[in-house]
Amino acid sequence: MSAKYDSIVDQYVAYAYASPTRPIELRTMLRLAGDLEGRDVLDLACGSGYYGREFLRFGARSAHGVDQSQGMIDFARALSAHRGDGMTFQRNDVMAMPFAGEYSVVLAAYLFNYAQSLDELQRMFAAVLPHLKRDGKLVIQTFNPDYRLALGDYAMYGVKVLEEVPWKQGTRLQLEFPGTPPARIINYRWARDHYEQAILAAGFSRLRWHEPVLLEEDITGRPAGYWEAYVHNCMSVNLVCER
Ligand SMILES: C[S@@+](CC[C@H](N)C(=O)[O-])C[C@H]1O[C@@H](n2cnc3c(N)ncnc32)[C@H](O)[C@@H]1O
């Protein structure tokens, strides 16, 4: 997977920064995290560092990004150096992350959808738990268990689902980001029950599901029906987990 992202940094970053759903996803993650003053943020599967950097802008004391792709980390470091935002980075697989203290807020935007089995899903949650403070929050964005390709391929929101096929107890999806050439990646969709079992078995004691927070201001200026698919067949969903 890391090699995969190394070769598609440009396409992914172009998608992420132009995505019409990003502002909604950021708003949702910020709301779920709550007050950021004096909080240290760990941004797992940070990619370009987008979320950690935005959390700094919205008041976090510090932000540290972890990603297994060297290409993503190089891009993220260069961007933070250019902006002088102070975000720090480390290249690591989340599954084998050395302990370096507990965080009040741990973000994982599009990490758990790379777990290739239910066993890996649980081990991923177990690997994240020690990095979270007792009263901290793990704020997640992941592939929505309820999304179905038959109801729309999502291309209007900047990423196209090419296929979904049964995979173990879940579903394997091929996604495409536009570019020259276009970039394809694989995601895994797990059911709500699968997430809940993995989270509790990993040692978390509470979890809450959340839908993205769409506001009137998102609707203004868009053609009628623009958000129809987003509301009824959304590709992302959020979760908050506590120890
Ligand atoms: C879709 S990108 C999301 C990046 C960022 N969170 C965002 O939303 O813009 C997924 C990222 O997850 C990283 N990733 C996937 N599995 C990982 C793992 N086990 N450990 C660390 N990073 C991982 C990939 O390298 C990639 O950069």
The ligand as a Tripos MOL2 file, in Angstrom:
@<TRIPOS>MOLECULE
LIG
   27    29     1     0     0
SMALL
NO_CHARGES

@<TRIPOS>ATOM
      1 C1         -6.6390    8.4110    1.1670 C.3       1 LIG1
      2 S1         -5.1330    8.8440    1.9080 S.3       1 LIG1
      3 C2         -5.7330    9.8910    3.2200 C.3       1 LIG1
      4 C3         -4.7490   10.9610    3.6200 C.3       1 LIG1
      5 C4         -5.2970   12.0060    4.6010 C.3       1 LIG1
      6 N1         -5.7540   11.4170    5.8490 N.3       1 LIG1
      7 C5         -6.4240   12.7620    3.9500 C.2       1 LIG1
      8 O1         -7.5900   12.4980    4.2830 O.co2     1 LIG1
      9 O2         -6.1240   13.6090    3.1000 O.co2     1 LIG1
     10 C6         -4.7400    7.3700    2.7650 C.3       1 LIG1
     11 C7         -3.3540    7.3830    3.3980 C.3       1 LIG1
     12 O3         -3.2940    6.2800    4.3030 O.3       1 LIG1
     13 C8         -1.9650    5.8260    4.3230 C.3       1 LIG1
     14 N2         -1.9770    4.5040    4.9570 N.ar      1 LIG1
     15 C9         -2.7100    3.4150    4.5970 C.ar      1 LIG1
     16 N3         -2.4790    2.3970    5.4450 N.ar      1 LIG1
     17 C10        -1.5920    2.8560    6.3760 C.ar      1 LIG1
     18 C11        -0.9580    2.2790    7.5190 C.ar      1 LIG1
     19 N4         -1.1850    1.0150    7.8760 N.pl3     1 LIG1
     20 N5         -0.1120    3.0420    8.2440 N.ar      1 LIG1
     21 C12         0.1300    4.3290    7.8810 C.ar      1 LIG1
     22 N6         -0.4280    4.9230    6.8080 N.ar      1 LIG1
     23 C13        -1.2780    4.2040    6.0700 C.ar      1 LIG1
     24 C14        -1.5540    5.8650    2.8600 C.3       1 LIG1
     25 O4         -0.1630    5.8510    2.6960 O.3       1 LIG1
     26 C15        -2.1990    7.1810    2.4120 C.3       1 LIG1
     27 O5         -1.3260    8.2740    2.5030 O.3       1 LIG1
@<TRIPOS>BOND
     1     1     2 1
     2     2     3 1
     3     2    10 1
     4     3     4 1
     5     4     5 1
     6     5     6 1
     7     5     7 1
     8     7     8 2
     9     7     9 1
    10    10    11 1
    11    11    12 1
    12    11    26 1
    13    12    13 1
    14    13    14 1
    15    13    24 1
    16    14    15 ar
    17    14    23 ar
    18    15    16 ar
    19    16    17 ar
    20    17    18 ar
    21    17    23 ar
    22    18    19 1
    23    18    20 ar
    24    20    21 ar
    25    21    22 ar
    26    22    23 ar
    27    24    25 1
    28    24    26 1
    29    26    27 1
@<TRIPOS>SUBSTRUCTURE
     1 LIG1         1 GROUP 0 **** ****
